[in-house]
């Protein structure tokens, strides 16, 4: 996800898009001789996207109106206040009335099935890989808030975390649901997965939306867990996150499937789960890895905010010693958001320029730099520069420093609130002048097919020029055009273009190769981020 810019357009060239099944391409890459259809990311991407389509969050996009507390003005929903409950009934998944049955036959012509359906698809896919469902299929959510004209009011055993107009509701510490939280902490020590149910508000009039995060835990193999004399080694906790919801605020039809943003990140994480489902591969793992699929990122990083608020909140005693065991044992996080579809692949760390946003939290670049170095070595070995996860340069004064980016995705709560070092992998093109009028990575591509004027026509090409004494190449808009002239300005995400057929027609096999590059680079990162200390016989981490 990038910064949300709500633009409603009339776009003739996009209106002709039709839905049809994905067709495998099978040409070869100069660095790899495998068919694209043989790649694990290809299999995971297609299974996920073809069974979910568009994945909009919020209750009104996921549950039958008859089951919701709504206030309407004619056909217009004025207020959405939560789930209808009989007196005294708890809010669990058993009382929800989804728009679509879990085993619904997917209609190729239907574009939006919602994030709740996607959650259930993911749960089934993860279970099929052999990961145990520790939560079970009945999810308990926090008690619903009550409506207020200015802001919602938390129920006695729930806690609201307010976030610039939005909010997430989690279980209150030491409340009636503490046993659920305690069990979740214990389950996150075991290989398998849990669901975190949470609620969120997107405005004062849209409250108590249902959210679901899936947290899959993978422990290292016995080779690394057991030391000398069969002594158990201590392992640290590490997180890799991808959001599974999608949105569409550019285009008249609202037909985005979120192919790049963020079925690509989901596919890479699913591929990692498949890889580590083999116990032999866990012998290459030195951390307790938590692969997290978060909900409602497109509405304000709400799934990751809820996870951090519930499980990684700092609890320091009077001597400022951290008493939250999970946070104390955690060493880092990687965010996968739109990892394929753009011209280039990057790895970022947080912004450190006060002029571009508030600067606080853990601003370390160590995970970013290590991933970049590993991917560069890998690309050299393959004799394929496109395999590198790059660190972008700074293009002009006042813009993002080399390798830095904004706080608009799921890495933000982890480095800001949990104070963990993070890295953020995405595919875009920082050398292109975006709709912001700067080189900030919002425009993903120079491809004229992604540069659409308001009359529905594409531009012929962007204008290439050199800056910084001729050392850096950038791409600007054609002479005479202003941002007001564009319907889509190189940004595939959030638009009617973000569909498999458009992406495959315009990006081709490179779309899957990019996902595979991220997958393979992460496998090597996790295998190289630790060593066994000969003196202590413990695990030492490069972080």
Secondary structure, 3 states (H helix, E strand, C coil): CCCCCCECCCCHHHHCCCCCCCCCCCCCECCECCCHHHCHHHHHHHHHHHHHEECCCCHHHCECHHHEEEEEECCEEEEEEEECCCCCCCCEHHHCCECCCCCCCCCCCCCECCHHHHHHHHHHHHHHCCCCECCCCCCECCCCCECCCCCCECCCCEEEEEECCEEEEEECCCCCCHHHHHHHHHHCCCCEEEEEEEEEECECCECCEEEEEEEEEECCCHHHHECHHHCECCCCEEEEEEECCCCCCECCCCCCCCHHHHHHHHHHHHHHHHHHCCHHHHCCCCCEEEEEEECCCCCCCHHHHHHHHHHCCCCECCCCCECCHHHHHEEEEEEECCCCCCCEEEEEEECCCHHHCCCCCCCCCHHHHHHHHHHHHHHHHHCCHHHCCECCCCCCCCCCCCCEECCCCCHHHHHHCCCCCEEEEEEECCCECCCCCCCCCCCCCCCHHHEEECCCCECCCCEEEEECCCCEEEEECCCCCCHHHEEEECCCCCECCCCHHHHHHHCCCHHHHHHHHHHHHHHHHHHHCEEECCCCCCEEECC
